[in-house]
């Protein structure tokens, strides 16, 4: 289960980097589209806490059900 969670964390890291890169490349267009900017901000705010939940669930004592639930929340 832990290797799967690490894979998910790597994917989240990649998605976060792409989100940042895309935002920086299109910042002028985003300033004229408040709906998209608002959606991006919502996604960005939710990534950190969910990743923290997965990492905390990896610490002993390991509860496989909690770890699975936290990992699924990242999808």
C-alpha positions in Angstrom: 0.0 0.0 0.0 2.8 2.5 0.8 4.4 2.2 -2.6 1.0 3.0 -4.2 0.8 6.1 -1.9 4.3 7.2 -2.9 3.3 6.9 -6.5 0.2 9.0 -5.9 2.3 11.6 -4.1 4.7 11.8 -7.1 1.8 12.3 -9.4 0.4 15.1 -7.2 3.8 16.7 -7.2 3.8 16.6 -11.0 0.3 18.0 -11.3 1.2 20.8 -8.9 4.2 21.7 -11.0 2.1 21.7 -14.2 -0.5 23.9 -12.5 2.1 26.4 -11.4 3.8 26.4 -14.8 0.5 26.8 -16.7 -0.6 29.6 -14.4 2.6 31.5 -14.9 2.5 31.0 -18.7 -1.1 32.2 -19.0 -1.3 34.8 -16.2 -2.4 37.6 -18.5 -5.4 35.6 -19.8 -6.3 34.4 -16.3 -6.5 38.0 -15.1 -9.4 38.5 -17.5 -11.1 35.2 -16.5 -12.0 35.4 -12.8 -14.0 32.1 -12.9 -11.0 30.1 -14.1 -8.7 31.9 -11.7 -11.1 31.1 -8.8 -11.1 27.4 -9.8 -7.3 27.3 -9.9 -7.1 28.9 -6.5 -9.6 26.3 -5.1 -7.6 23.4 -6.5 -4.3 24.8 -5.2 -5.7 25.3 -1.7 -6.9 21.7 -1.6 -3.7 20.0 -2.7 -1.5 20.7 0.3 -3.8 19.5 3.1 -4.8 16.4 1.2 -1.1 15.5 0.6 -0.4 16.2 4.3 -3.2 13.8 5.2 -1.7 11.0 3.1 1.8 11.5 4.5 0.4 11.5 8.1 -1.5 8.3 7.4 1.8 6.7 6.5 3.2 7.1 10.0 2.9 4.2 12.5 0.6 2.9 13.7 -0.5 2.3 10.1 -4.2 1.9 9.5 -4.6 0.6 5.9 -8.2 1.8 5.7 -7.3 5.3 6.7 -4.4 5.3 4.3 -6.6 4.1 1.4 -9.2 6.8 2.2 -6.6 9.5 2.3 -5.1 8.3 -1.0 -8.4 8.1 -2.7 -9.1 11.7 -1.7 -6.2 12.8 -3.9 -7.8 11.5 -7.0 
